[in-house]
Amino acid sequence: MSQGGAAAPREAAKRQDQGWAWMVLLAAVLLQGLTLGFPSCIGVFFTDLQREFQASNSETSWFPSIMVAVLHGGGPLCSILVKRFGCRFAVMLGGLLSGVGMVSSSFCKSISQLFLTAGLITGLGSCFSFQAGVTVLGYYFVRWRALANALASTGVSLGLTLWPLLSQYLLDEMGWRNTFLIFGGILLNCCVCGAIMRPVELASRSPLQSPKPAEEPGRRAEGAQLSNGASSPHPELQQQTRRTACFQMLQKYLAFDIFCQNKGYRIYTIGVTWMMMGFALPHVYLVPYAIQNGVEERRAALLISIIGFINIFIRPLTGLLSGHRVFTGRRIYLFSLAALLCGLSNFICVISAEFSVLIIYCVILSIAMSGIGALTFQVLMDVVEMDRFSSALGLFTILESITLLIGPPLTGLLVDITGDFHYVFYNSSFFLISAALFMGLSFCTLEKKNKLKEASKVPLDDASRYQYSEMPTEPQSESQSSPAVVYITSI
């Protein structure tokens, strides 16, 4: 009996890591290119949309800002959708929303209509497809799960490389309306990727999957009363039950208690949230800045593709470097260094707007961005207990989505007032450099305080793993890890 029970998980793992699992991985690569890589091409249409709708820089920048903010901040909603209907349904629904959003955008008569169609609808669809696609990899891969996630992330870099080139070609040939119509058809391919992601029955019955979460006490008590034939609870008790359930839901997806109690998490969340005010600015304004300074439109679009192409090679190398034992528990300093380099690189654009100089800028910026993208969630795992990672990630992504939303429009307003695009790069540098210094110095101070505390206490096993956390815990072993439904964003 015990031998049969032990053989079942091994058989499930064997079937998961071969055959159809690699088709699912290919679909995940395409999904990340179609979703996370897509916003990179919006800057190509910036000038045309301004002319079409007679819009200011601030008004036009709301369109990509809403798309990126919803893509990052819609994680909790996607998590609920996946738990209720499954990953395949979420991916296909996301593809449908993305396609409908872009097709509708081709018929928009005002810039505000684009906020709803391309910004909200397409952004939400991309969020569903991407995050459910990442989740399903945990069900199809056990032994090669880390490799599968690393390979899937290359889709982002491929999207960053190809979307701007395709956008500029279609824009020159057909105009922005027909291009958006074609983009709607391309994004519908997310539905095809979702169809490939068949549910894994063996994984759902094996110990590799975490048990179903316990039912909320309020609901269980209420259900017991109703099943026994008793009358429904008193209205006041029912209202209290709803409040309790609501609080538990917020506690599950938005970890405010961790934010208040864990200094490392609080510092990191504040730092990244502040950093995001300036992180997205070059993606939105680099192409219009180059065009305004006499760079041909095709060559201006090539700048974003250069950033994506270099990401393909640098991001995996950064991940390997950060995994070295020397950086265990100290990845925050690599992250801060990458943010600092990203901020300093913006001054290159201020010096000159020649195409050759902008290429150098894109190379340096891409290297720094690769470090930020590869380390963002690794650092978060260093500062938060693994059993609360999903909750901590919820608050983290929602806060960063707020600054991603307001950063470009506020900078666009400054450009409208001054008429000088240089303020884009000044603003970006200010937020990135200040965030890098804040995180680096704060964690350095926190580490010194923790060492003084640990000197007077009994040493903890593997404390360096969570040296920035107030309550270090042992990481879960691979055999106990489960493909939990978490909402993940990749920069």
N, C-alpha and C positions, 0 to 999 in steps of 0.2 A: 504493500500500500504506500509506504513512505518512498520506496524507490520509484513508483509510478508518479507520485507527486513531485519528486525531484526532477524526473525526466521531462515533465511537461514544460517547465520554464526554459530548460535547455533547448528543447525542440522549438519553442516559440522564438527564442533568441536567434536560433539558427535560421529559421525561416525569415525573420525580420531583417537580417543583415545581408541578404542576398536576393537575387532574382528581381522581383517587382519593386523592391525597395530602392533600387538604383534608378528606376524610371520615376519614382516619386521624388528622388533627389534632383533629377533633371528638371522636373516640373517646379521644384522649389527654387532652383537657380533662375528659371524663366520668370517666376513670380516676383522674385526680388528685383530683377531687372525691369519688369513692367511696372512695379509699384514704387519702390524706394528710389529707383533711378529716374522716374518720370519727372518729378518737380525740377530737376536740373535743367530741363529744356525750356522752361517758362521764360527765362531771361531773353531768349531768342525773339520772342513775340512782344517784348516790352515796348519797343518803339512803335511798332505797328498798332498795338492796342491803344497807345496814347493818341496817335493820330486819328484812329477810327472813332474813338469816343470823346476826343478832346479832353482827356483826363490828365490830372497832374501826376507827378511821380508818386506822391503819397497815395492817391486813389488807386493807381495801377498796381502798386505793390501790395495792396490788401489781397488781391487775387491769389498770388502764390503763397502769401503768409497764411491765409485761411487754410489752403490745401495742406501745407506742411504741418500746421498746428493740429488740424484734425487727424492727420496721419499719425502724429505722435501721441496725441491726447485721447484717442478713441479706444485705447487698450482695454480699460475696464468693460466697456460695452461689448467689445469683441470677445472678451473672456466669458462673459455671461452667455453670449450667442453660441460659442463653441461648446460650453457645458450643456446647453439646452438642446442643440440640434446637431452638433458634431462639426469636425473640421471641414469635411467636404462641402457641407451646406454653406458654411461661412465663407469659404474661398469662392464658391460659385456665386453667392449673393454679392460678394464684394466685386467680382468681375462684372456682374450685371450693372451694379450701381456706377462703377467707374466708366463703363461704356456709355450708359445712358447720360451720365453727367457731361461727358465730352461731346456727345452728339447734340445734346441740348445747348451746349455752349456755342456751337456753330450757328445757332439761330438767335443768339442774344442781341438785343437792341441797345443795351446800356452796360456800363462797366459793373453796376450793382447787380445785374442779373448773373454776371460771371461769378460773383462772390458765392451765389447759391449753387449754380450748376457745377462749374469746374472746381470751385473752392470747397464747398461743403459736401456735395454729393460724391464727386470724384475722390476727394480726400478721404471720406468715410469708407468708400468702397475699397480704396487702396489699403486702408488700415485693416479691414476685415480680411482681405486676400493675403496680405503679407504676414500678419501675425498668426492667422490660422495655419498658413503654410509652414511657418517656423515650428508651431506646436506639433503638427503631424509628423515631423521628422523624429520627434521623440518616441513615437509609437513604432516607426519602421526601423529604427536603428537603436541597437543596444551596445554592442561591442565597438562599433565605428561611429557612435553618436557625435563625438567631438569632431572627427574628420568630416562627417556629413554637414555639420553646421558651418565649418570653415569653408568647405567647397560651396555651400549654398550662398555664403556671403559674397562670393565673387560675382554673383549676379548683379549686385549693386554697382560694382565698378564697371561691369559691362554696360549696364544701363546708363551710367554717367558718361560713358564714352560714346555710345551709339545714338542716344536720344537727341542730343544737340545737333549732330550731323544730319540726321534724318529730318529734324525740324527745319533746319535752314534750307535743305534741298526742297522739301515740300512747300515751304513758305515762298520760295522764289518761283516755283512752278505753278502753284495753285492758290496762293493767298492763305491767310490765317483761318478763314472760316472752313474751307475745304480740308485744310490740314487738321483742324480739330475734329471734323467729321471722320477722317481716316483714323485719327488717334482713338476715337470711340470704338471703331472696329478692331483695332489692334489690342486695346485693353480688354475686349471681350474674350480674348484668348486666355485670360485668367480663369474663365469658366472651363475651358478645356483642361487646364492644369488641375483644377479642382476635381474634375471627373476622374482623373488618373489616381487621385488620392483616396483609394478605397479604404473603408474602415478595416482595422486589423482586429479580427475577432479573438485570435489567440492571445494577443497582447492584453486585451481587455479582461481576460479571465486569468491571467498569470499574475504572480506576485510582483512583476515588474511595474505594474500600475498601482498607484496609491489607492487605498480604499476610499469609498465614497465618503465625503465629509458628513459629519454628524448633522442630523436635522436640527434646526433652531429650536431651542427649548420651548419658546413661546408657541411655535407652530405645533410642536408635538403635543403639548398640553391641550391646545385647542382642538386638535384632531382627535385626541382621546375622548374628550367630552362629547364631541359630535358623534363619534362612532358608537358610544355607549347609549345614544339616544337622548342625552341630556340637551337642554336648551342651549342656545348660543351664549357666549360669555357676555357679562355686563358690558355696556358701551364703554365705561371708563377702563375696565380691564382690557377690552379689545383695543382701545386706543393706546394703552400702555404697552400691549404686546406689539403693536405696529411700531411704536417708537423704539422698543428693544430690538426688533428685527432690523429696523433701519440703521440703528447704531451698530449692530453686528455686521451689517453689510458694509458700512463705511469703514469699520475697523478692519474688515477683511481685505478691502481693495485700496484703502487709503490709510496708511499706517501713521496716524498722527502721534500715537504713543511712542513709536520708534523715533520720530522726528524730535520729540521733546526730551527723550531719555538718552539717546545715543548721540554723543557729540560728534563723532566721526561722520555719521550719516547726515546730521544737520549741517555740518560744514560743507560736505561734498554736495549736498542738494542745493544749498544756497549758492555755492560757487558755480555749479553747472548752470543753474537757472539764470544767474547773472551773465555768464559767458554766452548763453544762447541769444542774448540781446544783440550781439555782434557777430555771432558765428555764421549766420545765414546771409549776411549782407553782401559779401562778394558774389555769391551765387545769383542773387537777384539783380545786382547792378553792374557786374563786370562787363557783360556784353553791351548794354547801352552806354557805359562809360567809354569803352573802346570805340564804338561807332561814333560817338560824339567827338572823339579826338581823331577822326579820319581813318580809322581801321575799316577795311572792307567787311561787309556783313558776314560773308562766308568765313573769313579768317577770324572774326570776332567769335563766332559760334565754335570754332575749332579750339578756342581757349578752354572752354568747359570740358571738351572731350579730352584735352591733354590732362586735365585734373583727374578724370575718371580712368584714363589709361594707366597712369602712374600708380593709382590706387590698387590696380589689379595685382601689382607686384609688391608694393611696399606694405600693404595691410597685412598679408600673411606673415611677412618677415617681422613686422612689429609684434604680432601675436606670438611668434616663436621666441623672440627676444624677451618679451615680458614674462614668458613661462619659465625662464631660467631661475634657478634657485636663488641667485643673487638678488633678484627683484621680488621674491616672495614677500608679501606684506608691505612692499615699498613701491608698488606700481603707481600710487598716487603721484609720486614725484616725476615719473615718466610722463604721466598724463599732464601734469602742470607744465612740464618742459615743452610738450607738444603744443599746449595752448599758448604758451609764451612765444614760441616760434611762429605760430599762426598769426599772432598779433603783430609781431615785429615785421613779418613779411609784407604786411599791407603798406608799409612805408615805401616799398619799391614802386607801387603804383603812383604815389605822390611825386616821386622823383621824375618819372617819365611815363608817357603813355604810348611810346613806340611799341610796335608789335613784338620786336625781339626782346624788349625789356619785360613786356607782359608775359611772354613765354617763360622767362626766368622766374617771374613771380608765381606763375601757375605751378611750376615744378616744385618750388619751395613750399607753397601753400598746400600742394597735394601731399607732400611728405608729412607735413604737420597734421593735416586732416586725417591721414591714415592712422597716425598715432592716437588721435582723439577717438576715431571710430572703433579702433581695435581694443581700446582700453576702457571705454566708458562703463561697460557692464562688468568687466573684470574687477575694476576698482569697487564698484557697488557691491560685488560679492565679498570683497575684502572687508568692508565696513559693516555689513549686515549679517545677522544669523541666517543661515540658509533656509531654515523652516519659516522665516518671515520675509524671504526675498521677494516673493510675488506681491505681497502687500506693500513693501517698501518701493518696489518698482512702480506701483500704481501712482503713488503720490509724486514720485520723482518725475515720471513722464508727463503728468498733468501740469506740474509747475513749469517744466521746461517748455511745454507747448504754449503756455501763456506768453512767455517772453519771445518765443518764435513768432507768435501772432502779432505782437505789437512792435517788435524791433524794426523790421523793414518800413512799415508805414511812418513811424516817427522819424526815421532817418530820411525818408522821402520828403516829409514835410520840411525838414531842415534844408534839403537840396532845393525845394521849391522856393523857400524864402531867400536863400543865399545865391542860388543859381550856380553853385560850385559842387561838382561831383566828388571833389577831394574829401568832403565831409563824410562821405560814405566810409572811406577807409580810415579816417581819423576816428570816427565812432566805433568802427569794428575793432581797431587796435586798442582803444580805451577799454572796452568791455573785456576783451580777451586777455590783455596784459594784467589788468586789475584783478580779474578772476584767477589767473594763474598765480599771481603773487599771494593773493588771499588764501588759496587752497594750500599752496606749498608751505607758506610760513605757519599757517594754522595747524596743519598736520605735523609739522616739525615740532611746534610747541606742545601739541597734544601727545606726541610720541615721547617727549622728554618727561612729561608729567606721568604717563603710564609706566615708564621705566622706574621712576621713583616710587610709584605705588607698588609695582611688582617686586621691588627690592625688599619690601617689608612684608611680603605675603608669600605663601607657598606657591612655587612655580606652577603654571597651568600647562597641560599637554598641548603642544602645537599652538601656543598663544600667538605666534607671529602670523598665523593665518588670519586672525581677526584682531590684530593688535590695535586697531582703531575703534573697535566695538566696545561698548561698556560691559557687555556680557558675552565673552567669547564662548563659542560652542564648537563641538567637533563637526566637521563637514560630513555629510552623508556619504556612505560608500556607494560605489557604482552599482553594486548589487541591490541596494535599497533605493536608489534613485528612481524616480518615476517621471514619465513625460507629462508633468503637471501642466495644466493650462495656465500659462503666464503670458502676459502681454509684453512684447519686446519690441523696442525700436532700435534701429541701427542708423548711425549717422554716416 
